[in-house]
Amino acid sequence: MSDPILAAIRRNVLELLPDVEPELVTEDRSLTDLGCNSIDRAEVVSMTMEDLGVSVPVREFADVHDIGALAAVLRKHAP
């Protein structure tokens, strides 16, 4: 995966949910589809923001329904 933002999301999902097959972590999947509960989802977002060195207001995640949308929000704030 050449996109560092998607790679960071994938890495964090797999760290939190080691039973998930890496090839299932795709842009069109939601974190819920992969088995994340609300705490897991918040943790993935938090860990990924920390990895990328970005800070994103919580309200910007309101319309995020899949990994691609999450990556797009994070990409807007990436240096």
N, CA, C and O atoms as a GROMACS GRO file, in nm:
protein
  316
    1MET      N    1   0.086  -0.118   0.000
    1MET     CA    2   0.000   0.000   0.000
    1MET      C    3   0.091   0.123   0.000
    1MET      O    4   0.167   0.145   0.094
    2SER      N    5   0.082   0.204  -0.106
    2SER     CA    6   0.173   0.316  -0.120
    2SER      C    7   0.124   0.443  -0.049
    2SER      O    8   0.203   0.534  -0.024
    3ASP      N    9  -0.002   0.450  -0.015
    3ASP     CA   10  -0.057   0.567   0.053
    3ASP      C   11  -0.025   0.556   0.202
    3ASP      O   12  -0.073   0.464   0.269
    4PRO      N   13   0.056   0.649   0.255
    4PRO     CA   14   0.096   0.638   0.396
    4PRO      C   15  -0.022   0.652   0.493
    4PRO      O   16  -0.017   0.597   0.603
    5ILE      N   17  -0.125   0.722   0.454
    5ILE     CA   18  -0.242   0.738   0.542
    5ILE      C   19  -0.321   0.607   0.549
    5ILE      O   20  -0.358   0.563   0.657
    6LEU      N   21  -0.345   0.546   0.434
    6LEU     CA   22  -0.414   0.417   0.434
    6LEU      C   23  -0.329   0.310   0.503
    6LEU      O   24  -0.382   0.224   0.573
    7ALA      N   25  -0.198   0.316   0.484
    7ALA     CA   26  -0.109   0.220   0.549
    7ALA      C   27  -0.115   0.235   0.701
    7ALA      O   28  -0.114   0.135   0.772
    8ALA      N   29  -0.122   0.358   0.750
    8ALA     CA   30  -0.130   0.381   0.895
    8ALA      C   31  -0.264   0.330   0.949
    8ALA      O   32  -0.268   0.269   1.056
    9ILE      N   33  -0.373   0.354   0.875
    9ILE     CA   34  -0.503   0.304   0.919
    9ILE      C   35  -0.500   0.152   0.924
    9ILE      O   36  -0.543   0.092   1.023
   10ARG      N   37  -0.449   0.090   0.819
   10ARG     CA   38  -0.443  -0.057   0.813
   10ARG      C   39  -0.360  -0.112   0.930
   10ARG      O   40  -0.403  -0.205   0.997
   11ARG      N   41  -0.244  -0.054   0.953
   11ARG     CA   42  -0.155  -0.099   1.061
   11ARG      C   43  -0.227  -0.092   1.196
   11ARG      O   44  -0.216  -0.184   1.277
   12ASN      N   45  -0.298   0.016   1.220
   12ASN     CA   46  -0.366   0.034   1.348
   12ASN      C   47  -0.487  -0.058   1.363
   12ASN      O   48  -0.514  -0.108   1.472
   13VAL      N   49  -0.560  -0.080   1.255
   13VAL     CA   50  -0.671  -0.176   1.260
   13VAL      C   51  -0.617  -0.315   1.294
   13VAL      O   52  -0.673  -0.384   1.379
   14LEU      N   53  -0.509  -0.354   1.227
   14LEU     CA   54  -0.454  -0.488   1.249
   14LEU      C   55  -0.392  -0.502   1.387
   14LEU      O   56  -0.390  -0.612   1.443
   15GLU      N   57  -0.343  -0.392   1.443
   15GLU     CA   58  -0.290  -0.398   1.579
   15GLU      C   59  -0.403  -0.419   1.680
   15GLU      O   60  -0.391  -0.499   1.773
   16LEU      N   61  -0.513  -0.348   1.659
   16LEU     CA   62  -0.627  -0.361   1.751
   16LEU      C   63  -0.708  -0.489   1.730
   16LEU      O   64  -0.763  -0.546   1.824
   17LEU      N   65  -0.714  -0.533   1.606
   17LEU     CA   66  -0.793  -0.650   1.570
   17LEU      C   67  -0.705  -0.750   1.495
   17LEU      O   68  -0.717  -0.763   1.373
   18PRO      N   69  -0.619  -0.820   1.566
   18PRO     CA   70  -0.522  -0.908   1.499
   18PRO      C   71  -0.585  -1.024   1.422
   18PRO      O   72  -0.517  -1.086   1.340
   19ASP      N   73  -0.712  -1.054   1.445
   19ASP     CA   74  -0.778  -1.163   1.372
   19ASP      C   75  -0.829  -1.122   1.235
   19ASP      O   76  -0.871  -1.207   1.156
   20VAL      N   77  -0.826  -0.992   1.205
   20VAL     CA   78  -0.872  -0.943   1.075
   20VAL      C   79  -0.765  -0.972   0.970
   20VAL      O   80  -0.646  -0.946   0.992
   21GLU      N   81  -0.808  -1.024   0.857
   21GLU     CA   82  -0.715  -1.049   0.746
   21GLU      C   83  -0.675  -0.914   0.684
   21GLU      O   84  -0.762  -0.833   0.654
   22PRO      N   85  -0.546  -0.890   0.665
   22PRO     CA   86  -0.500  -0.760   0.612
   22PRO      C   87  -0.568  -0.720   0.481
   22PRO      O   88  -0.594  -0.601   0.459
   23GLU      N   89  -0.596  -0.816   0.394
   23GLU     CA   90  -0.656  -0.781   0.265
   23GLU      C   91  -0.800  -0.733   0.278
   23GLU      O   92  -0.856  -0.679   0.183
   24LEU      N   93  -0.860  -0.751   0.396
   24LEU     CA   94  -0.996  -0.702   0.418
   24LEU      C   95  -1.001  -0.554   0.455
   24LEU      O   96  -1.108  -0.492   0.450
   25VAL      N   97  -0.887  -0.497   0.491
   25VAL     CA   98  -0.883  -0.356   0.530
   25VAL      C   99  -0.867  -0.274   0.401
   25VAL      O  100  -0.757  -0.240   0.360
   26THR      N  101  -0.982  -0.243   0.340
   26THR     CA  102  -0.985  -0.170   0.214
   26THR      C  103  -1.067  -0.043   0.229
   26THR      O  104  -1.142  -0.026   0.325
   27GLU      N  105  -1.050   0.047   0.133
   27GLU     CA  106  -1.116   0.178   0.140
   27GLU      C  107  -1.268   0.170   0.145
   27GLU      O  108  -1.333   0.258   0.202
   28ASP      N  109  -1.325   0.066   0.086
   28ASP     CA  110  -1.471   0.059   0.081
   28ASP      C  111  -1.533  -0.010   0.203
   28ASP      O  112  -1.655  -0.021   0.212
   29ARG      N  113  -1.451  -0.056   0.295
   29ARG     CA  114  -1.500  -0.119   0.418
   29ARG      C  115  -1.511  -0.017   0.529
   29ARG      O  116  -1.436   0.081   0.534
   30SER      N  117  -1.605  -0.041   0.618
   30SER     CA  118  -1.613   0.044   0.737
   30SER      C  119  -1.539  -0.027   0.850
   30SER      O  120  -1.518  -0.148   0.846
   31LEU      N  121  -1.500   0.050   0.949
   31LEU     CA  122  -1.435  -0.011   1.066
   31LEU      C  123  -1.532  -0.105   1.136
   31LEU      O  124  -1.490  -0.206   1.193
   32THR      N  125  -1.660  -0.074   1.133
   32THR     CA  126  -1.763  -0.161   1.192
   32THR      C  127  -1.768  -0.294   1.117
   32THR      O  128  -1.780  -0.400   1.179
   33ASP      N  129  -1.759  -0.290   0.983
   33ASP     CA  130  -1.758  -0.412   0.903
   33ASP      C  131  -1.645  -0.505   0.947
   33ASP      O  132  -1.659  -0.628   0.943
   34LEU      N  133  -1.535  -0.446   0.990
   34LEU     CA  134  -1.417  -0.524   1.028
   34LEU      C  135  -1.424  -0.573   1.172
   34LEU      O  136  -1.337  -0.648   1.217
   35GLY      N  137  -1.528  -0.532   1.245
   35GLY     CA  138  -1.546  -0.580   1.381
   35GLY      C  139  -1.512  -0.480   1.489
   35GLY      O  140  -1.507  -0.516   1.607
   36CYS      N  141  -1.487  -0.355   1.452
   36CYS     CA  142  -1.455  -0.252   1.551
   36CYS      C  143  -1.582  -0.206   1.622
   36CYS      O  144  -1.683  -0.177   1.557
   37ASN      N  145  -1.577  -0.199   1.753
   37ASN     CA  146  -1.686  -0.135   1.827
   37ASN      C  147  -1.654   0.014   1.836
   37ASN      O  148  -1.554   0.059   1.780
   38SER      N  149  -1.736   0.091   1.904
   38SER     CA  150  -1.715   0.237   1.907
   38SER      C  151  -1.582   0.274   1.973
   38SER      O  152  -1.517   0.369   1.930
   39ILE      N  153  -1.542   0.201   2.073
   39ILE     CA  154  -1.413   0.229   2.139
   39ILE      C  155  -1.299   0.196   2.045
   39ILE      O  156  -1.203   0.273   2.035
   40ASP      N  157  -1.307   0.083   1.975
   40ASP     CA  158  -1.204   0.046   1.878
   40ASP      C  159  -1.192   0.151   1.768
   40ASP      O  160  -1.082   0.188   1.727
   41ARG      N  161  -1.307   0.198   1.719
   41ARG     CA  162  -1.306   0.298   1.611
   41ARG      C  163  -1.236   0.425   1.658
   41ARG      O  164  -1.154   0.481   1.585
   42ALA      N  165  -1.268   0.470   1.778
   42ALA     CA  166  -1.203   0.590   1.831
   42ALA      C  167  -1.054   0.568   1.848
   42ALA      O  168  -0.973   0.658   1.823
   43GLU      N  169  -1.017   0.448   1.890
   43GLU     CA  170  -0.875   0.416   1.909
   43GLU      C  171  -0.800   0.413   1.776
   43GLU      O  172  -0.688   0.464   1.768
   44VAL      N  173  -0.859   0.356   1.674
   44VAL     CA  174  -0.796   0.355   1.541
   44VAL      C  175  -0.772   0.497   1.494
   44VAL      O  176  -0.664   0.530   1.446
   45VAL      N  177  -0.873   0.582   1.507
   45VAL     CA  178  -0.861   0.721   1.464
   45VAL      C  179  -0.754   0.792   1.545
   45VAL      O  180  -0.669   0.862   1.489
   46SER      N  181  -0.757   0.776   1.676
   46SER     CA  182  -0.660   0.841   1.764
   46SER      C  183  -0.517   0.795   1.733
   46SER      O  184  -0.426   0.878   1.721
   47MET      N  185  -0.498   0.666   1.720
   47MET     CA  186  -0.365   0.612   1.691
   47MET      C  187  -0.314   0.661   1.556
   47MET      O  188  -0.197   0.694   1.541
   48THR      N  189  -0.403   0.665   1.458
   48THR     CA  190  -0.364   0.707   1.324
   48THR      C  191  -0.329   0.856   1.322
   48THR      O  192  -0.231   0.895   1.259
   49MET      N  193  -0.407   0.938   1.391
   49MET     CA  194  -0.374   1.081   1.398
   49MET      C  195  -0.238   1.099   1.465
   49MET      O  196  -0.157   1.181   1.420
   50GLU      N  197  -0.211   1.023   1.571
   50GLU     CA  198  -0.082   1.033   1.639
   50GLU      C  199   0.030   0.990   1.545
   50GLU      O  200   0.134   1.057   1.538
   51ASP      N  201   0.012   0.880   1.474
   51ASP     CA  202   0.113   0.832   1.379
   51ASP      C  203   0.145   0.937   1.273
   51ASP      O  204   0.260   0.955   1.233
   52LEU      N  205   0.041   1.006   1.227
   52LEU     CA  206   0.057   1.103   1.119
   52LEU      C  207   0.092   1.242   1.169
   52LEU      O  208   0.127   1.330   1.090
   53GLY      N  209   0.084   1.262   1.299
   53GLY     CA  210   0.114   1.394   1.355
   53GLY      C  211   0.010   1.499   1.318
   53GLY      O  212   0.044   1.615   1.295
   54VAL      N  213  -0.115   1.458   1.312
   54VAL     CA  214  -0.223   1.551   1.278
   54VAL      C  215  -0.325   1.557   1.391
   54VAL      O  216  -0.336   1.466   1.473
   55SER      N  217  -0.398   1.668   1.392
   55SER     CA  218  -0.507   1.685   1.485
   55SER      C  219  -0.630   1.725   1.404
   55SER      O  220  -0.626   1.820   1.326
   56VAL      N  221  -0.738   1.652   1.423
   56VAL     CA  222  -0.860   1.676   1.346
   56VAL      C  223  -0.975   1.694   1.444
   56VAL      O  224  -0.993   1.611   1.533
   57PRO      N  225  -1.053   1.802   1.429
   57PRO     CA  226  -1.169   1.820   1.515
   57PRO      C  227  -1.267   1.703   1.500
   57PRO      O  228  -1.290   1.656   1.388
   58VAL      N  229  -1.322   1.658   1.609
   58VAL     CA  230  -1.412   1.542   1.610
   58VAL      C  231  -1.528   1.559   1.512
   58VAL      O  232  -1.569   1.462   1.449
   59ARG      N  233  -1.581   1.680   1.500
   59ARG     CA  234  -1.698   1.700   1.413
   59ARG      C  235  -1.669   1.664   1.267
   59ARG      O  236  -1.762   1.635   1.192
   60GLU      N  237  -1.542   1.666   1.226
   60GLU     CA  238  -1.510   1.633   1.087
   60GLU      C  239  -1.528   1.485   1.057
   60GLU      O  240  -1.530   1.446   0.940
   61PHE      N  241  -1.540   1.403   1.159
   61PHE     CA  242  -1.558   1.260   1.138
   61PHE      C  243  -1.706   1.221   1.132
   61PHE      O  244  -1.737   1.103   1.116
   62ALA      N  245  -1.795   1.317   1.143
   62ALA     CA  246  -1.940   1.288   1.149
   62ALA      C  247  -1.990   1.212   1.026
   62ALA      O  248  -2.076   1.125   1.039
   63ASP      N  249  -1.938   1.243   0.909
   63ASP     CA  250  -1.987   1.179   0.786
   63ASP      C  251  -1.894   1.069   0.736
   63ASP      O  252  -1.905   1.027   0.621
   64VAL      N  253  -1.805   1.022   0.820
   64VAL     CA  254  -1.712   0.916   0.780
   64VAL      C  255  -1.781   0.782   0.800
   64VAL      O  256  -1.818   0.745   0.911
   65HIS      N  257  -1.798   0.708   0.688
   65HIS     CA  258  -1.865   0.580   0.696
   65HIS      C  259  -1.780   0.463   0.647
   65HIS      O  260  -1.819   0.347   0.660
   66ASP      N  261  -1.664   0.495   0.589
   66ASP     CA  262  -1.574   0.388   0.547
   66ASP      C  263  -1.429   0.434   0.558
   66ASP      O  264  -1.401   0.551   0.586
   67ILE      N  265  -1.338   0.342   0.536
   67ILE     CA  266  -1.196   0.371   0.552
   67ILE      C  267  -1.150   0.476   0.451
   67ILE      O  268  -1.064   0.558   0.483
   68GLY      N  269  -1.204   0.474   0.331
   68GLY     CA  270  -1.167   0.574   0.231
   68GLY      C  271  -1.203   0.715   0.277
   68GLY      O  272  -1.124   0.808   0.259
   69ALA      N  273  -1.322   0.730   0.334
   69ALA     CA  274  -1.364   0.861   0.385
   69ALA      C  275  -1.279   0.904   0.504
   69ALA      O  276  -1.246   1.021   0.518
   70LEU      N  277  -1.243   0.809   0.590
   70LEU     CA  278  -1.155   0.838   0.702
   70LEU      C  279  -1.021   0.887   0.651
   70LEU      O  280  -0.967   0.986   0.701
   71ALA      N  281  -0.967   0.819   0.552
   71ALA     CA  282  -0.838   0.860   0.494
   71ALA      C  283  -0.848   1.000   0.433
   71ALA      O  284  -0.754   1.079   0.445
   72ALA      N  285  -0.960   1.030   0.368
   72ALA     CA  286  -0.978   1.163   0.306
   72ALA      C  287  -0.977   1.273   0.411
   72ALA      O  288  -0.916   1.378   0.391
   73VAL      N  289  -1.045   1.251   0.524
   73VAL     CA  290  -1.046   1.351   0.632
   73VAL      C  291  -0.905   1.370   0.686
   73VAL      O  292  -0.860   1.483   0.706
   74LEU      N  293  -0.835   1.261   0.711
   74LEU     CA  294  -0.699   1.271   0.763
   74LEU      C  295  -0.605   1.337   0.663
   74LEU      O  296  -0.517   1.414   0.701
   75ARG      N  297  -0.624   1.308   0.535
   75ARG     CA  298  -0.540   1.364   0.429
   75ARG      C  299  -0.552   1.516   0.424
   75ARG      O  300  -0.455   1.585   0.393
   76LYS      N  301  -0.671   1.570   0.454
   76LYS     CA  302  -0.692   1.716   0.452
   76LYS      C  303  -0.605   1.785   0.556
   76LYS      O  304  -0.572   1.903   0.541
   77HIS      N  305  -0.566   1.713   0.662
   77HIS     CA  306  -0.491   1.773   0.772
   77HIS      C  307  -0.345   1.730   0.774
   77HIS      O  308  -0.267   1.777   0.857
   78ALA      N  309  -0.308   1.642   0.683
   78ALA     CA  310  -0.170   1.592   0.681
   78ALA      C  311  -0.076   1.701   0.630
   78ALA      O  312  -0.112   1.780   0.542
   79PRO      N  313   0.043   1.705   0.686
   79PRO     CA  314   0.141   1.806   0.643
   79PRO      C  315   0.186   1.784   0.500
   79PRO      O  316   0.268   1.861   0.449
   0.00000   0.00000   0.00000
